[in-house]
Amino acid sequence: MSEMVSAETLRAFIARCTTAAGVPASDAATVAGLMAEADLIGADGHGVFRLPQYIRRIRAGGMNPKAKPRIIEERPAAALIDGDNGLGHLAVTLAAETAIAKARTQGVAWCGVRMGNHAGPASLYARMPMAAGMIGLYLAVGSANHLPPWGGLELLLSTNPIAVAVPTEHEPPIVLDMATTVAAYGKVKVKAQRGEAMPEGWMIDKLGQPLLDPKRASEGLLLPIGGYKGYGLALIFGLLAGTLNGAAMGRDVVDFNADDTSVTNTGQAILAIDIAAFGDPAAFRARVDALARELRGSQRLPGVDRIFLPGEQSHATRTRRAAEGIPIPPPLRATLDGLAGELGVTPLFG
């Protein structure tokens, strides 16, 4: 039975742990806020679940706790951020803030990241321009390769996600957040920790047979969305978020699930589009609202109770969890209690 914890309590715990691992307090607060937000929106494989892994990499020397992300290349509507091998949340936040500031004057701005690390769910960063009244788009190279080229067996690509966030006036915002594989690897890890089987269609083994045991995930291959089309998207997103920035792609990608000491050089990219450059923002938001209602109210197949738009369910999850708390399953609590003991900090439920 999961125990419930408030977002505020979770943020404070994450900040305690990251500070104890050597991260400056202001950076720890930024990371803690984003990780707790991941849990609030229901991205359980990318929130506090990842904390032990981050701390392990810091303590093993694979990640720089005192990193200072900085702009190393810049144009009026573009910038390249070097993450200094720190927590990925910090570098991508700087990229988002830079893109937003540039888009205010240029109408649109693209910022890339190199020398970053895993940064949580893609939607966190697409939502940053959206919170500033813009459209946000985020791409990333995943932090381990789990996808072969179409027809191949060698793992040369990752889940390479995309998120797009579009503001609305009264409706829940439109937020697409998806991997280019049928399931993100974080969901596989959550299944393994909870002792649950994977649905058929997530992974296959190297003989092409369905793989349902998440504890055997290292023996298998994630399946791309839409067959060869998902493979193509994974490649293109990786070129834009990784290769363009001088970040890792292909055989250069380090499996941060298995390697705590190597620098990952993770790449990400974020695009901010200022709606005002294309017309009245309020009128645009009203048109998005009207389209959302049109889609939701359209004729449904038999047995379908509701048509959802991207982001509606995470919006509802956030509302519910903000009021009722974030569920922490027993296996995760045991892991977090152990981490608190190692770091000498007050546990989450202390």
Salt bridges, closest charged atoms under 4 A:
GLU3 OE2 - ARG333 NH1 2.57
GLU37 OE2 - ARG318 NE 2.70
ASP44 OD2 - ARG194 NH2 3.74
ASP44 OD1 - ARG321 NH1 2.74
GLU74 OE2 - LYS102 NZ 2.91
ASP82 OD1 - ARG70 NH1 3.78
GLU154 OE2 - ARG251 NE 2.93
GLU169 OE1 - ARG285 NE 2.76
GLU171 OE2 - ARG293 NH1 3.26
GLU171 OE1 - ARG296 NH2 2.69
GLU196 OE1 - LYS191 NZ 3.37
GLU219 OE1 - ARG216 NE 3.06
ASP260 OD2 - ARG56 NE 2.72
GLU312 OE2 - ARG296 NH2 2.81
GLU312 OE2 - ARG306 NH2 2.71
ASP337 OD2 - ARG333 NE 3.18
GLU342 OE1 - ARG59 NH1 3.26
